[in-house]
Amino acid sequence: MYAFLCAQMPLEWYPKGKSSKQGELPMDKREIEYKIVELKDEYLQLQHNLEKLESVKGNLHPLEKRLAAIEEELSTLNTMLRDL
């Protein structure tokens, strides 16, 4: 079922009415909820990796940048979900 869902989900997400691709349909509630779960999972994995890198004094900037991007995208998706 996971492969089926992935095949159904677009690679890029755009808020309703803000699509950069002509003809792209806005996301429905199920798609938004799925993407939120997916982003939360990625966020947790990145936090774990960040903790590991901190302990070995690795380069944290790329992970911190991605975490901030995920937070922003989650905020947008949660707003979209509330507006439905």
DSSP file (Angstrom, degrees, kcal/mol; ACC not computed):
  #  RESIDUE AA STRUCTURE BP1 BP2  ACC     N-H-->O    O-->H-N    N-H-->O    O-->H-N    TCO  KAPPA ALPHA  PHI   PSI    X-CA   Y-CA   Z-CA
    1    1 A M     >        0   0    0      0, 0.0     4,-2.5     0, 0.0     5,-0.2   0.000 360.0 360.0 360.0 -36.1    0.0    0.0    0.0
    2    2 A Y  H  >  +     0   0    0      1,-0.2     4,-2.6     2,-0.2     5,-0.2   0.916 360.0  50.6 -59.5 -43.9    2.9    2.4    0.8
    3    3 A A  H  > S+     0   0    0      1,-0.2     4,-2.1     2,-0.2    -1,-0.2   0.894 109.8  51.4 -61.5 -38.8    4.2    2.1   -2.8
    4    4 A F  H  > S+     0   0    0      2,-0.2     4,-1.3     1,-0.2    -2,-0.2   0.930 110.7  47.5 -62.9 -45.6    0.7    2.8   -4.1
    5    5 A L  H  X S+     0   0    0     -4,-2.5     4,-1.1     1,-0.2     3,-0.3   0.904 111.1  51.2 -63.3 -41.5    0.4    6.0   -1.9
    6    6 A C  H  < S+     0   0    0     -4,-2.6     3,-0.5     1,-0.2    -1,-0.2   0.887 107.7  52.9 -63.7 -37.8    3.8    7.2   -3.0
    7    7 A A  H  < S+     0   0    0     -4,-2.1    -1,-0.2     1,-0.2    -2,-0.2   0.805 110.3  49.2 -66.7 -27.6    2.9    6.7   -6.6
    8    8 A Q  H  < S+     0   0    0     -4,-1.3    -1,-0.2    -3,-0.3    -2,-0.2   0.668  96.0  84.5 -84.7 -17.7   -0.2    8.9   -6.0
    9    9 A M  S  < S-     0   0    0     -4,-1.1     2,-0.0    -3,-0.5    22,-0.0  -0.705  79.4-123.3 -93.1 134.1    1.6   11.7   -4.3
   10   10 A P        -     0   0    0      0, 0.0    -2,-0.1     0, 0.0    -1,-0.1  -0.345  17.2-126.2 -68.1 155.6    3.2   14.5   -6.2
   11   11 A L  S    S+     0   0    0      1,-0.0     2,-0.4    -2,-0.0    -2,-0.0   0.808  94.3  43.8 -73.7 -29.8    6.9   15.1   -5.6
   12   12 A E  S    S-     0   0    0      2,-0.0     2,-0.4     0, 0.0    -1,-0.0  -0.903  75.3-146.1-119.2 148.4    6.4   18.8   -4.8
   13   13 A W        -     0   0    0     -2,-0.4    -2,-0.0    22,-0.0     0, 0.0  -0.920  14.3-177.5-117.8 135.8    3.7   20.4   -2.7
   14   14 A Y        -     0   0    0     -2,-0.4    13,-0.5     5,-0.0     5,-0.2  -0.996  29.5-113.1-132.3 136.6    2.0   23.7   -3.3
   15   15 A P    >   -     0   0    0      0, 0.0     3,-2.6     0, 0.0    62,-0.1  -0.247  57.7 -71.8 -60.7 156.6   -0.6   25.5   -1.2
   16   16 A K  T 3  S+     0   0    0      1,-0.3     9,-0.1     2,-0.1     0, 0.0  -0.237 121.3   6.8 -52.5 127.7   -4.0   25.9   -2.8
   17   17 A G  T 3  S+     0   0    0     -3,-0.1    -1,-0.3     1,-0.1     8,-0.0   0.479 112.6  87.2  78.9   1.5   -3.9   28.5   -5.5
   18   18 A K    <   +     0   0    0     -3,-2.6     2,-0.2    -4,-0.0    -2,-0.1   0.004  52.0 143.4-122.3  28.7   -0.1   28.9   -5.3
   19   19 A S        -     0   0    0     -5,-0.2     4,-0.1     5,-0.2    -5,-0.0  -0.455  39.9-157.4 -70.9 138.2    1.0   26.1   -7.7
   20   20 A S  S    S+     0   0    0     -2,-0.2     2,-0.5     2,-0.1    -1,-0.1   0.539  78.4  72.7 -90.8  -6.5    4.0   26.9   -9.7
   21   21 A K  S >  S-     0   0    0      3,-0.0     3,-1.7     0, 0.0     2,-0.1  -0.932  89.3-120.5-111.0 126.2    3.0   24.3  -12.3
   22   22 A Q  T 3  S+     0   0    0     -2,-0.5     3,-0.1     1,-0.2    -2,-0.1  -0.395  95.4  17.1 -65.4 134.9    0.1   25.0  -14.5
   23   23 A G  T 3  S+     0   0    0      1,-0.3     2,-0.3    -2,-0.1    -1,-0.2   0.388  85.2 142.0  87.8  -3.6   -2.8   22.6  -14.2
   24   24 A E    <   -     0   0    0     -3,-1.7    -1,-0.3     1,-0.1    -5,-0.2  -0.552  47.8-130.3 -74.6 133.7   -1.6   21.1  -10.9
   25   25 A L        -     0   0    0     -2,-0.3     3,-0.1    -3,-0.1    -1,-0.1  -0.546  22.1-107.4 -83.2 147.1   -4.5   20.3   -8.6
   26   26 A P        -     0   0    0      0, 0.0     2,-0.1     0, 0.0    -1,-0.1  -0.338  44.1 -95.7 -67.2 156.8   -4.6   21.5   -4.9
   27   27 A M        -     0   0    0    -13,-0.5     2,-0.1     1,-0.1   -11,-0.1  -0.435  34.5-136.4 -74.3 145.2   -4.0   18.8   -2.3
   28   28 A D     >  -     0   0    0     -2,-0.1     4,-2.3    -3,-0.1     5,-0.2  -0.446  34.1 -92.5 -92.5 176.2   -7.0   17.2   -0.6
   29   29 A K  H  > S+     0   0    0      1,-0.2     4,-2.6     2,-0.2     5,-0.2   0.881 124.6  51.7 -57.7 -43.1   -7.3   16.5    3.1
   30   30 A R  H  > S+     0   0    0      1,-0.2     4,-2.3     2,-0.2    -1,-0.2   0.902 110.6  48.2 -62.6 -42.0   -5.9   13.0    2.9
   31   31 A E  H  > S+     0   0    0      2,-0.2     4,-2.4     1,-0.2    -1,-0.2   0.895 111.7  49.6 -66.4 -40.5   -2.9   14.1    0.9
   32   32 A I  H  X S+     0   0    0     -4,-2.3     4,-2.4     2,-0.2    -2,-0.2   0.941 112.2  47.5 -63.9 -47.2   -2.2   16.9    3.4
   33   33 A E  H  X S+     0   0    0     -4,-2.6     4,-2.1     1,-0.2    -2,-0.2   0.898 112.2  50.4 -61.6 -40.5   -2.4   14.6    6.4
   34   34 A Y  H  X S+     0   0    0     -4,-2.3     4,-2.3     1,-0.2    -1,-0.2   0.927 111.1  48.2 -62.8 -45.7   -0.2   12.0    4.7
   35   35 A K  H  X S+     0   0    0     -4,-2.4     4,-2.6     1,-0.2    -2,-0.2   0.871 109.1  53.8 -65.0 -37.3    2.5   14.7    3.9
   36   36 A I  H  X S+     0   0    0     -4,-2.4     4,-2.4     2,-0.2    -1,-0.2   0.932 110.3  46.4 -61.7 -46.1    2.3   16.0    7.5
   37   37 A V  H  X S+     0   0    0     -4,-2.1     4,-2.1     1,-0.2    -2,-0.2   0.916 112.7  50.7 -61.7 -43.3    3.0   12.5    8.9
   38   38 A E  H  X S+     0   0    0     -4,-2.3     4,-2.1     1,-0.2    -2,-0.2   0.913 112.0  46.5 -61.5 -44.6    5.8   12.0    6.3
   39   39 A L  H  X S+     0   0    0     -4,-2.6     4,-2.6     2,-0.2    -1,-0.2   0.876 110.0  53.2 -68.2 -37.9    7.4   15.4    7.3
   40   40 A K  H  X S+     0   0    0     -4,-2.4     4,-2.3     2,-0.2    -1,-0.2   0.902 109.4  49.7 -62.8 -40.2    7.2   14.6   11.0
   41   41 A D  H  X S+     0   0    0     -4,-2.1     4,-2.1     2,-0.2    -2,-0.2   0.931 112.2  46.8 -63.4 -46.1    8.9   11.3   10.5
   42   42 A E  H  X S+     0   0    0     -4,-2.1     4,-2.5     1,-0.2    -2,-0.2   0.895 110.3  54.4 -62.2 -39.5   11.7   13.0    8.5
   43   43 A Y  H  X S+     0   0    0     -4,-2.6     4,-2.4     1,-0.2    -2,-0.2   0.921 108.3  48.2 -60.7 -45.8   12.0   15.7   11.2
   44   44 A L  H  X S+     0   0    0     -4,-2.3     4,-2.0     1,-0.2    -1,-0.2   0.902 111.5  50.0 -63.0 -41.1   12.4   13.1   14.0
   45   45 A Q  H  X S+     0   0    0     -4,-2.1     4,-2.3     1,-0.2    -2,-0.2   0.914 111.3  48.7 -63.2 -42.8   15.1   11.3   11.9
   46   46 A L  H  X S+     0   0    0     -4,-2.5     4,-2.6     2,-0.2    -2,-0.2   0.882 108.5  53.6 -65.9 -38.2   17.0   14.5   11.3
   47   47 A Q  H  X S+     0   0    0     -4,-2.4     4,-2.1     2,-0.2    -1,-0.2   0.916 109.5  48.8 -61.0 -42.2   16.8   15.4   15.0
   48   48 A H  H  X S+     0   0    0     -4,-2.0     4,-1.8     1,-0.2    -2,-0.2   0.925 112.5  47.5 -62.9 -45.0   18.4   12.1   15.9
   49   49 A N  H  X S+     0   0    0     -4,-2.3     4,-2.4     1,-0.2    -2,-0.2   0.869 109.2  54.9 -64.3 -36.1   21.1   12.6   13.3
   50   50 A L  H  X S+     0   0    0     -4,-2.6     4,-2.4     2,-0.2    -1,-0.2   0.908 105.9  51.4 -63.2 -42.7   21.7   16.1   14.6
   51   51 A E  H  X S+     0   0    0     -4,-2.1     4,-1.6     2,-0.2    -1,-0.2   0.900 110.2  49.6 -62.0 -40.6   22.3   14.7   18.1
   52   52 A K  H  X S+     0   0    0     -4,-1.8     4,-1.0     1,-0.2    -2,-0.2   0.929 111.5  48.2 -63.4 -45.1   24.8   12.2   16.7
   53   53 A L  H  <>S+     0   0    0     -4,-2.4     5,-3.0     1,-0.2     3,-0.4   0.866 107.2  56.5 -65.2 -35.8   26.7   14.9   14.8
   54   54 A E  H ><5S+     0   0    0     -4,-2.4     3,-1.0     1,-0.2    -1,-0.2   0.893 103.6  54.4 -61.1 -38.8   26.7   17.2   17.9
   55   55 A S  H 3<5S+     0   0    0     -4,-1.6    -1,-0.2     1,-0.2    -2,-0.2   0.782 116.1  36.9 -69.4 -25.5   28.5   14.5   19.8
   56   56 A V  T 3<5S-     0   0    0     -4,-1.0    -1,-0.2    -3,-0.4    -2,-0.2   0.249 113.2-115.8-107.9  11.3   31.2   14.2   17.2
   57   57 A K  T < 5 +     0   0    0     -3,-1.0    -3,-0.2    -4,-0.3    -4,-0.1   0.906  58.1 163.3  56.1  47.8   31.3   17.9   16.5
   58   58 A G      < -     0   0    0     -5,-3.0     2,-0.7    -8,-0.1    -1,-0.1  -0.246  51.2 -72.4 -85.7 178.7   30.2   17.5   12.9
   59   59 A N        +     0   0    0      1,-0.2     4,-0.3    -2,-0.1    -1,-0.1  -0.648  49.6 175.8 -76.7 110.5   28.8   20.1   10.5
   60   60 A L     >  +     0   0    0     -2,-0.7     4,-2.6     1,-0.1     3,-0.3   0.631  54.3  90.3 -91.2 -17.0   25.3   20.8   11.7
   61   61 A H  H  > S+     0   0    0      1,-0.2     4,-2.5     2,-0.2     5,-0.2   0.879  85.1  49.1 -56.0 -48.5   24.3   23.6    9.3
   62   62 A P  H  > S+     0   0    0      0, 0.0     4,-2.1     0, 0.0    -1,-0.2   0.907 114.9  45.6 -60.5 -39.5   22.7   21.4    6.5
   63   63 A L  H  > S+     0   0    0     -4,-0.3     4,-2.6    -3,-0.3    -2,-0.2   0.913 112.8  49.8 -69.1 -41.5   20.6   19.5    9.0
   64   64 A E  H  X S+     0   0    0     -4,-2.6     4,-2.0     1,-0.2    -1,-0.2   0.889 110.5  51.2 -62.8 -38.5   19.6   22.7   10.9
   65   65 A K  H  X S+     0   0    0     -4,-2.5     4,-1.9    -5,-0.3    -1,-0.2   0.913 111.6  46.4 -64.9 -43.4   18.6   24.3    7.5
   66   66 A R  H  X S+     0   0    0     -4,-2.1     4,-2.5     2,-0.2    -2,-0.2   0.893 109.9  54.1 -67.3 -39.6   16.5   21.3    6.5
   67   67 A L  H  X S+     0   0    0     -4,-2.6     4,-2.4     1,-0.2    -1,-0.2   0.911 108.9  49.0 -59.9 -42.1   14.8   21.2   10.0
   68   68 A A  H  X S+     0   0    0     -4,-2.0     4,-2.1     1,-0.2    -1,-0.2   0.893 110.6  50.6 -64.8 -39.1   13.8   24.8    9.6
   69   69 A A  H  X S+     0   0    0     -4,-1.9     4,-2.4     2,-0.2    -2,-0.2   0.891 110.1  49.8 -65.6 -39.2   12.5   24.1    6.1
   70   70 A I  H  X S+     0   0    0     -4,-2.5     4,-2.9     2,-0.2     5,-0.2   0.914 108.9  52.3 -65.4 -42.6   10.4   21.2    7.4
   71   71 A E  H  X S+     0   0    0     -4,-2.4     4,-2.1     1,-0.2    -2,-0.2   0.910 111.2  47.3 -59.0 -42.6    9.0   23.4   10.2
   72   72 A E  H  X S+     0   0    0     -4,-2.1     4,-2.1     2,-0.2    -1,-0.2   0.912 113.1  47.7 -65.8 -42.8    7.9   26.0    7.7
   73   73 A E  H  X S+     0   0    0     -4,-2.4     4,-2.7     2,-0.2    -2,-0.2   0.892 110.8  51.7 -66.8 -39.0    6.3   23.4    5.4
   74   74 A L  H  X S+     0   0    0     -4,-2.9     4,-2.7     2,-0.2     5,-0.2   0.900 108.5  51.9 -62.7 -40.2    4.5   21.8    8.4
   75   75 A S  H  X S+     0   0    0     -4,-2.1     4,-2.0    -5,-0.2    -2,-0.2   0.928 111.3  46.8 -61.3 -45.0    3.2   25.2    9.3
   76   76 A T  H  X S+     0   0    0     -4,-2.1     4,-2.4     2,-0.2    -2,-0.2   0.924 113.7  47.7 -62.3 -45.7    1.9   25.8    5.8
   77   77 A L  H  X S+     0   0    0     -4,-2.7     4,-2.4     1,-0.2    -2,-0.2   0.891 110.4  51.3 -65.8 -39.7    0.3   22.3    5.6
   78   78 A N  H  X S+     0   0    0     -4,-2.7     4,-2.1     2,-0.2    -1,-0.2   0.878 110.4  49.9 -65.3 -36.5   -1.4   22.7    9.0
   79   79 A T  H  X S+     0   0    0     -4,-2.0     4,-1.9    -5,-0.2    -2,-0.2   0.925 110.6  49.6 -64.1 -45.0   -2.8   26.0    7.9
   80   80 A M  H  X S+     0   0    0     -4,-2.4     4,-0.6     1,-0.2    -2,-0.2   0.894 110.4  51.1 -59.2 -41.0   -4.1   24.4    4.7
   81   81 A L  H >< S+     0   0    0     -4,-2.4     3,-0.7     1,-0.2    -1,-0.2   0.897 110.0  48.3 -65.6 -41.6   -5.7   21.6    6.8
   82   82 A R  H 3< S+     0   0    0     -4,-2.1    -1,-0.2     1,-0.2    -2,-0.2   0.846 108.7  55.5 -65.9 -33.4   -7.4   24.0    9.1
   83   83 A D  H 3<        0   0    0     -4,-1.9    -1,-0.2     1,-0.2    -2,-0.2   0.587 360.0 360.0 -78.0 -10.9   -8.7   26.0    6.1
   84   84 A L    <<        0   0    0     -3,-0.7    -1,-0.2    -4,-0.6    -2,-0.1   0.501 360.0 360.0 -71.4 360.0  -10.4   23.0    4.5
